[in-house]
Amino acid sequence: MKIRRALISVSDKTGLEELVRGLTGLGVEILSTGGTATSIEALGVPVTRVEQVTGHPEILGGRVKTLHPKIHGGILAREHLPEDQADMAASGIEGIDLVCVNLYPFESYVAKRGMSEDELVEQIDIGGPAMVRASAKNHDRVTILTSPDQYPSVLDELRASEGEVSRETRRRLAGRAFQRTAAYDAAIANWLSESEGEFPERILLTFDRAFKVSYGENPHQRAAYYTERGARTNLLARVEKLHGKDLSFNNLLDLDGGRNLLAEFELPACVIIKHNNPCGVAVGSDVLSAYVKARDCDPISAYGGVIVLNRPVDAELGELLASTFVEVLLAPGYGPAALEALTRKPNIRIMMNQERRRQNVGERDLRRVVGGMLVQDRDTESEDRASMQVVSARQPSEAEWGDLLFAWRVAKHVKSNAIVLARELVTVGIGAGQMSRVDSVRLSIEKATASIADSVLASDAFFPFADGPEAAVKAGVRAIIQPGGSIRDDEVIAAADAAGLAMVFTGRRHFRH
């Protein structure tokens, strides 16, 4: 279809100049509205304002400007139907062959803090979605553009085909258009449904593909990474890849686990993730000491792991990291000498994280199941010492309290059944993903590469029997933190007292299935 007349009405002016100059150069007449028309006029490009076409000014503060038969008739008319052509002639309607609309930025406004309901209501676009849907419905004749990233390829096609756009392109763009209006309506519906409570009758989620990954968890699985529309932040927001191979599906999963665990700590800290479980976590006086301590918790597992740091990497740490195999390294910054050392390794993925926004605490955790989805609150809660209860005869020392709170925060991010041994704010041994809790205790002891004497133990859920604490005591554990709540709590506490063990109940478990 040859493009003779285009209507452009955009909130996002990205690429506008290139688009209108390209269209004008092809002899296309441009119609426009309000601020977009003013921007086009400022470029010195000829433009016809919509009110000149409709014979009616914008009204209601701009709420009504394109909702008119001379606009929608021009978009929806079918060229091959004589009756449509007769209606157009009778009403003085000219066809519109290309429509470029990107909608009021409702999604970005609803993600902001402090926006009033009236402000958000005014960011609900009406005329824009109507034009997008009309154009997409009539894609047999009309080309619809809804994003600046579509402009260059359409202009290239127009130039290469003497002002025409193929049916295949129009159909593809129509699909994108309906995706856009569906996502837009979903954002508005979700905002309005918040009044229904935590779990509304219907959840409408929309995601944009950020990039494809080479494969999924296994090479035979296709995969891609998507970001949620309207989310305050995402896994790779303000994260820059400085060096190395592309991120894999499993890299992204491990980065997510590492960043979530690292967010528990304000002091210099290091988290090392392997197969979506932490294999070493430490807090130190500086990030170098934190890394060394985390690595030494389980050096074999740390090899080829994902390392996440909350302080910049200096020259000394850079050289140390360059001396081993690291899959992914994420830190808030890198010194020049550190980068020089690290980039000698061709494959290490070096990521710089400059995101300072915190995740929305109201964000839901979604788990796909066959034919459906499980939805829950994210486990962002971290109990403080004041809410905990010492149930043993012996009180923990202050040093033990520090280790208990540290181990408790780590355990929340280990797959259940989770057991974490720690001493001096360093994990000593981690038992993850076992079917029985006592087996997780034994595994954490077996995994320990340093002495367990005078360490503490965190359990993500209660001990159903005394066998778990008894095994820990034999290994040298001096204090235990756990939720409590077993019908045999009395037996477990009695075993702790018999061994001179300090035991703390948190009153809340943290399963991670």
N, C-alpha and C positions, 0 to 999 in steps of 0.2 A: 504494500500500500504506500502510495506516495504521500509524504507529509507536506501539507500546504499551510496548515493553521495549527498553532500550539497554544495551550493555556498553561501558564506557569504560576504556581502559588506555593511558596516554600517558607517554612520557618527557619530551617537550616540553609544558610546561603552558600555553604561550601560548594565550589564548582559552578556557581551560578554564572559567572562571567564567561567561562569557557563554553558553557552550554548555550547561552543566548547568542554569543558571537558566532558560534558554530552553526546554529539554526538560521540566523539571519544571513550568514554567508551562503546558505543553501536556498535562500529565497523564501524562507518560512515566515509567515506573519505571526507575531507574538501578542497574545493577550495576557493580561496579568491583573492582580488585585493589590490594593493597599500598599503595604510596606515593600512587597516584592516589586511592584511596578515602580515605586520610587527608587529602589536600588538599580533597576534596569535603566531607568531614565538617567541616573547619575553616571552610568557607564557610557552614555551617548548612543545607546541602542534604541531604535524605534520600538515603541510599545503602545498597544491599544488597551486602555483601562476597561475592565469588565463593565463598569457602569455606562460606558459609551455603547457597549453592545446591548445591554439589557434595557437601557433607558431609565434605569432606576438606581438611585444612590445606595451605598451601603447604609444599613440601618441597625439599630439596637447595639450601638457601639461596636459594629463590625461582626456581630453574631450572624447577620444575614447579608451575604454579598453575592454568592454564586448559586444560591438555591432559586433558580429561575429557568423557565422553559427554553430560553435562548442559549443557556449554558448546557443544561442537561439534555435538551433536544439535540444540540449540536454534537454531544458525546454519544448518545444512545441511538441515534438514527442509523438504520440499516440501509446501506447504499443500494443493495440489490432489490429492495422492496419498493415498488412504485408508490404504494400508499404512504410510506414513510417520507418519500421525496415530495409527495403532494402536500403532506402536513407541513413539512419544512418550508415549502414555497409559500403556502398560505399564511404562515406565521412569520415569515421573513427570517428564518433560522439558517445560519451557515454552519457547515460541518466543522467539527474540531477533531483533528486527526492524531494529535499527541497531547497528553496531559502529564504534567510534572507536578506532583504534590508530595511534600513530606509534612507530616502532621504536627499540630501543636505539641510541644515536648512534655506531655503529661507524665510519662514514665520518669523522666529526670526530676520533675517537680515533686512527684509523690515520694521519691527516694530522699528528698531533702528534709532536714529537720525544721520544725517550726512553721511549716506551711499551714495556713488556715484553710478551712473547708471552702470558703468563698474563693480563695486564690486557686485552689485545685479545680473547682468547678469551672472556672474560666479557662482552664487549660484543657478542657474536654472539647475536642474539635468535632464539629457537626458537618459543615460544608465540605471539609477536606475528605473525610471517609466516604461521603456520598459521591464525590467526584471519582475517587479511587475505585470504588465498587462499580460505578457506572462504566468507567473506562475498561475495567477488567472484564466485566460482563460482555462488553461489546468489543473484545479483543480481536474479533474477526476483521475489524476495521481500525481500531484505535490502539495506539501504543501508550502504555502507562509506565511512567518512571516514578519510583517511590524512594529512591536513595541516590545520593551523589555518586556512589561507586558504580552506578549503572550508566552514567552519562558518557564516559569515554567510548565504551564499546558500541553504544547506539550511534553516536556521532560517526565513529569509524564506518559502521555499516551504512549509514546514510550517504557518506561521501563515496563509498565504494560502489553503491548501487543507484546512483543518481537520485538520491532523496527518498529511497524506499526502505521499508523495514519488513523483513520476512515474517511469514505467519508463525514460523517456529519461534522466532524471537518474541513476537507479540504474545504468544501463548505462554512462554516461559516467564515473561514479565508479569503477565496476568496472575500466574500462580504466586509469584513473589508479592504481588499487590494484595491478594486475599490473605496471604500469611501475615502481611503487615497489619491489615485492619483487624484480623483475628487477634493478633498479639496486643494491639492497642485496646480493643474492647475488653480483652482479658484483664489487662492492668486496671482498667476502670472498674470492671465487675469485682475484682478481688478487693480493691480499695473500699467499694461500697459494701461488700459482704463482710467486712471486718466487724460490723455491728451485729452479725449473727453469732459471734463468739469465736472461740479458738479454732473450731473445726466446722467451717460452713458446709452446706449441703453439697456444693460443687467447688472443686479447685481447678482453676484454669492457669496452667503454667506455660510459659513460652521461653524458648531458648534460641540463641543465635549461634551458629557454628563458628567457632573461633579458628579452628584449623583441623585438618585430618592428621591422624597419627599413623605410623607405618603399619601397625597392627594392634590388636587388643592384648588381653592377658597372655594370649598364645598366638603364634604366627598365623594360624588359620582363621582368626577372628578379625573382621574389619572393625575399625574404631575411629572415633573423632572426639574432639573436646568442644563442648558447648558452654556458653555462659548464659545465665538467667537474666532476662530483661527485668530492669527495675531493681536488681540487687544493689546494695550499697557498695559492695566490693566483690571480688571473686579471686580464685586461687592465684591467678597470674596478673591481677590488676597492679599496675605500677611495678611490675617485675620485668627486668630487661635481661635477655640472654646475651652475655658478653663473648661467649666462646663455646665451641663444642658441637656435638651432634644434636639433632632434633630431640625433643623430649618424647619419651615413649608413654604409652598408656600406664604402665606400672610406675614409671617415674612420677607421673602426675598424682597417682594414688599415694605414693610414699611422701611426696612433697606436702600433700594435704595433711597426712598424719603428722609429719614433722612440724609443720607450721602450727597446727592446733595444739600440740604438746608444748612447743616453745613459748606460745602465748601465755602459759601458766607462770612464767618467770620474768622478773624485772632485772635481776642481777645478771652478769655475764653468764651465758649458758650455751650448751651444745647438746643437740639431739641427733643421734644417729639411727636411721630407720633402715630396716631390712625386711622385705616381704610384709610391709605395712604394720610392723611391730617395732617399737624401740628396742635396740639391742644395747644401747649405752646412752645414759643421760647424766649430765653433771652441771653443777653450778660452781663457778670458780671466782677467784679474785680478778681474773682477766679471762678473755676468751681463749687464749692459748692454753692455759691450765685447764679450763673447762673441756676443751677438745681432747687433750691428752688423757684426762681422767675418764671421759666418756668412751674413748677408743679402748682404753685398757680394761674396761669392764668386760668386753668380749671382742678381742682383737680379730678373731677368726671371722665372726659375723660382720664386724665393721668393714672388713675388706670388700670393696665393691658396693658400699652402702650409699645412702642419700644422707648428706650432712647438712644440718640447718643450724645457723649461728645467729645470735642477736646483737653482735658487735662486728665492726669492720675487721677484715683480715689484713694483718701487717706482713712485713717481709718474712719474719721468722716463722709465723704460722703458715704463710704461703709456701715456703720451702718444705715445711714438714708435710703439708697436705700433698704437695707435688711428689713426695717420695713414696706414696702409696696409691692404690687404685681406688678412685672415687667416681661413682656414677654421676651424681649431681651434687653441686655445692651451692648453697643459698646463703647469702649474707647481705647486710645492708650497705656494704662498701668494700673496696679493695684498694690497697696501696699500689703504686706503680710497680714496685719490686715484687710484690705478691703476685700481681697479674703476669709479670714477666716469667716468674717461676711456674705458675700454674698453666699458662698457655703453651708451655713446652710439651704438655700432654695433649695430643690432638683431639681426643674424644671426650674429655671431661666437660660436662655441661656446667658452665659457670654462670650463675644467675645472681643478679643484683636486685635486692628487694628494697624498694623505697616507699612501700605502702605503710601509711601511718593510721589509716582508718581502721577501726575495730569492726569485726563482723557484727551484723545486726543480731542482737540476742533473741529476737523474735523469729528468726529464720527457722524453718522447719527442716527436719531430717527426713529424707525420702528414701524408701527402699523398694525397689521393683520386685514384685512377685508375679507368678504366672497370671496373666489377665488382670492385673491390678497393681496396687501400690499401698504400702504401709506408710503412714505419716505420723511423726511424733515431734515433740519439741527437741531441739538439740540439747545435748548434755553439756551445758555451759556452766553449771553450778559448781562452785568450789567451796566446800564447807570451811569455816574458820574455827580456830581453836576454841573460841568461847562457846560454840554450840556443841562441842564434843564432851563426852563423859568418860572419865577414868573409872573403870569398873574393877580394877585389880587393887590389891592391898598396897602394892608399891606404886608410887607416883613416878612418871617419867622425869628424868632430868631435863634441864633446858636444852642440852645438846641433843638428847633423844627426841624431844619435842620437835626440834628443827628437822631432824631426819625423818620423823614420822610424817610430818606435813609434806615434806618433799616427796617421799615415797608414795603418799596418798595421791598426790597430784599426778605422778607418773602412772600409777596403776589405772587411773581412769582412761588412759590412752592405750592400754595393753589389752589384747583380745582375751576374752574370758575362756576359762577361768584364769584370772590374772593374779600373780604373786610377784611382788617387787621387794628385793632385799636392797638396803641402802645403808651407807655409813658416810658421814662427813659430806652430805649433799651430793653423793655420787652413787649411782646404781652399782650394786655388787653382783647381783644375779637376778635374772628375769625369767619367770616361768609363764608361758603364754599359751592359750588355746587348748588346754588339756580338758579332757572330759570329766575328771575328778579333781577336786581342789587339792587333795593330798599329793596327787601326782604333780600338780603345778608347783607345790612346795618343794618336792624332791627335785624337779627339773631346775628350779631356781638355784638350788644348792649345788647341783651338778654343773650348772653353767658358770658358777662363780669362779673367777680366776684369781681373786684375792681372798684373804682370810675373812670368814664370816663372823669371827668373834666380835661381840659388841655391836653388831649391826641391828637394824630394825627391819620389820617386815610389814608390808601393806597388802591387804587382801581386798579385792574389789567387791566381794560379797561375804556373807557370814560363813564361819566354819560350821559345817553340820555336825562334826564330831571333833573330839579333842586330838585326833591323830595328827592333824596338820600342825597345830602349835607344838605338839610334842616333838615332831620331827625337826621343826625349826629350832627349838630349844637345844636339842642334841647337837645341832650344827653351830650353836653359839649366838643365836638371836637373843637380844635382851629386851625388846619391846615390840609390840604388835599393835597395828591399827586396822580396824575392820568395822563394817557397819553394825554388827550384832543383829539380833532378831531370830536366831535359831531357837528351836524348842529345847535344845541342849546347851544353851548359853551358860547355864549354871555349871555344867560339866567342863566347858571350855575355860571358864573363869577360874574354876577350882584347879585345873591343870596349870594355868598360868601362875596362880598363887603358890602352888606347890613347887614351882621352878623358880620363884622369885622374879617372875616376868612382869613387866608393866604392860597393861592392856588398855586400849582406848577404843570406845565405840563412837562412831560418827553418826549413826542413826540413818544413814542413806547409802545405798549401794550404787555402783557405777559399772554395770555390765556393758561390755562392748562386743556384740556378736559379730 
